[in-house]
Amino acid sequence: MYRFRYLRNLIVYLAPEPSLVSPRKYIAVVTTLLAVAAIAGAVVLKPSRRSHKPDSWEMLRERVSKRAQVDLFDDFSQGLDGWETGLHNASTWSYEKNGFVNVAALAMFGPSTHLTNYNLDALVQIQAKGLGLAFRAADPHNYQVAKLLVEGSSQMPSLMLQRYAVVSGRASIPVVTRYPEHFQSDTLYRVHLEVRDDNFLLYVQGKLIDSWSGPRPAAGGVGLFCSPGEQARVAWVRVSHNTDTLGRMCSLLSSML
């Protein structure tokens, strides 16, 4: 009962004064807060029948945490400390004067390593052959790969996707999908990858290239790499999930719990 009163008081505290916002916005905010409470309401109100079951307050925290917003952004302006190879930071990568980073050996975005479902967005340029996107990367030896490759040496090369899994350091047989359009050789590609349980979708320039399913590790973040002979550079990377209003409110509530 005490915990229920705490949650009720917390919602009242977070709701704005009606006189300070428009009626429509006030209703929207209160509705969102009630939705946050609904996520955990069954956990808080349901009595525990057996002492060995998980504590209801911990279950509340877990539910709110899972629904909380994740929004990780890196334009590399603060250095490469967030990118790791497992033993050290991305020391094989290099900066350009215009703010781009030249990608080399595989490095993982440290803040994302605990995630399961998310979107990966990046602005990249492929200068020679290709760029690898690693996702669901549990460690440097176990991850999924979506690699963008350019074909041809003309000013309008074609683009294709090569996808495969790396398990215990061994790569599976790749599956190749060709993109029907051609691009200028100096094109900046807007890449969007959706990772949802066993299902994955990859978009380039807002258009779907491929969708597929595959086995997944319990969790794992994102990474970037170029294989020998490949050259690519990246302007920024964003990893996000639950970025709606409810996600933002759950993020706030999670920090308070």
N, C-alpha and C positions, 0 to 999 in steps of 0.2 A: 504493500500500500504506500509506503514511503517513497519508493522509487516511482510509482505512478504519479504521485503528487509532484515529485521533482520534475518529471517529464512535462506534466501539465504546466507547471510554473515556468519552465524553460521556454515553452511555446509562447506563453503570454509575454514573457520578457522579450523574445525575439520579434514578435509582431509589432509593427509600427503604430504610432498613434493615428487614429482615423483622420484627425484634423490635418495631418501633415502630408497625406498623399491622397490621390484621387480615389473615389469609391471603387472603381474598377481595379486599380492597382492594389488597394487594400484587400479586396476579396481574393485577388490572385495570390498575394503573399500568404494570407491566412490559409487558403486552400493548400498551398505548397507545404506549409508547416504541418497541417493536419495530415497530409500525405506522408510526410516524414514520420510522423507519429504512427501512422497506419502500418508502415513497414515493420515497426518494432512492437506495435501494440499487442499482438498475439503473444509475443515472447514475454513482455512485461506482465501481462495480466494472467497468463496461464500459470497456475501453481505447479510447483515441482513435486512430483509424487515420490521420487526416489532421490536420495541424497547424492547418489553417484552421478546423476545427470548433470550436464553442464549448467553452470550458474546462469539464470535468466538475464542478469545484467550484462554478462559477458556475451551472451547471444545477441542481445540488443546492440552492443558495440560492434559486433561482427557484421550484423545486417546493415547497420548504418554505414560502416566502413566500406562494405562492398558496393554500396550504392553511391558513395561519395565521388565527387568530381576528381578526375586526374587530368592535369594539364601541364605537361613538361615541355619547355621550349628552350632551344639552344641555337643561337646564331654565332657561337664560337668567339664572341667578343670578350668573354671572360677567361679564355684559355681552353685547354683540353683536359683539365683535371677530371671532368665527368666521364671521359671515355677511357675504357680500360681494356687491356688485352688479357687480363688475368694475373699478370705478374707486375705490370707497370702501366702507365698511361700511354696514350696513343703517340709514342715518340717517333714512329715512322711517318706520321702525317706532317704536313707542312702548311704554312700560311701563305696567302697571296696578298698583295697590297690592297686589292679591292675588297678584302674581307672574306673571300672564299677560302675553304680549306681543301687541300689536295688529299684525297683518301688513299691509303696504302693497305697495310695488313689489317686484318679484322680487329676492330675495336668495338666494344659494347658500351651503350649509353647506360652508365651505372644506375641512375635513379629509376630506370625502367625495369630492372632485372626481376623484381618481385611480381610484376603484373601478369595477368592471364589474358584478358580481353582488352583490346584497345585499337585506336586508329594510329597509323604512322603516316605523317605527311612530311614531304621534303621538297626542296627546290634544288635540282641538281643539273649538272652539265656533263655529258660524256664526251671526253676529248679523244679517247682511243679505246675502241673495242667495247668496254662495258663497266658496269658498277653493280656490286652485289648488295642486296638488302637482306640482312639476317633478322629473323623474328622468332619468337618463342625460344630465344637463346638462353638455355639453362646455364651454359658455360661455353668456353671457346671450342669445345669438342662436340657439342650437341645443340643443334639449331635447325631451323627451316630456312630456306634460301629462295628469294625471288630476284633473279639477276636480269638486269636490262642490258641488252647487247645491241650494238649498231652493226649493220652489214653493209659492206661496200665502201669504197673510198671516194665516191662522188660528193658533190655539195648537197645532195638530197638522199642520204642513206636511209635504209629501211630499219625498222626497230622490231626486236623480238624479245620475248620473255622466256627465260630458262629457269625452271623451278625444280628443286630437289631437296632432300633432307640430308643432314650430316649427323650420323649417329656414331659415337665413340671415335670421332675423327674420320670416319669413312663416308664418302658421298654416295648417295643412291643414283640410279640411272636418271638423268634429267629428262623432263618433259618440256617440249619447246612449243611455244605459241607465237605466231607471227602477227604483227600489227599491220593492218591493211594500208595505213597511211605512211607517207614519207615526210621527213622533217629536214630543215636546214641543219647543217653539221654543227652549228654553234647554238642550237636550240637549248633553252633552259626548260627542263622538263618538270612539270608539277606532278609529283608522284603521290598517290593516296592508296594505302594498303589497309584493309579492314581485317582484323583478326578476331573471330568469334568462335569460341570453342573449337570444333573440328573444321570450321569453314573459313575460307579465305577469299578475298576479292582484291584485285589490283586494278587501279585506274591510272591512266596517264593522260594529262591534259583534259581531265574531266570525263574521259571515255573508258569504259570497261575493257580491259585487255583479256582477262581470264578470271575464272572462279573455279575453285577446286576444294576438295576435302582431303584430310589426312590425319594420321595419328598425331597427338600433341603431348608434349611434356606438361606436367602439372602447372608450370608457370615459366616465364622467360621473357626477357626484354628484347630490345632491338639493337642492331649493330650495322656497321657499314664496312665494306672492304673492296679492294681491287686485287684481282689475281695478277700474276706476272704478265706483263705486256699490256695490261689495261691501265687507263688513266681517266680519272673523273674528279670533279670538284663539287663541293656542296656549299650552299649559301646558308641554309638553316634546316633544322629538324624539329618536328613537333610530335609528341606522343600524347594522345588525349583519349578520354573515355568519360561517359556520363557528364557531358558539359551542358546539360539542360538546367533549368531552374532548380528542379528537385535535387540534381546532383550537387549543385552549389550549396544548397541548404544542408544536405547531408554532410558535405565536407565541413561546413561550419559546426554542425552539431557533433560530428565525430571529434573535432578538435576540443570541444567542450566536455565531451564524455571521457 
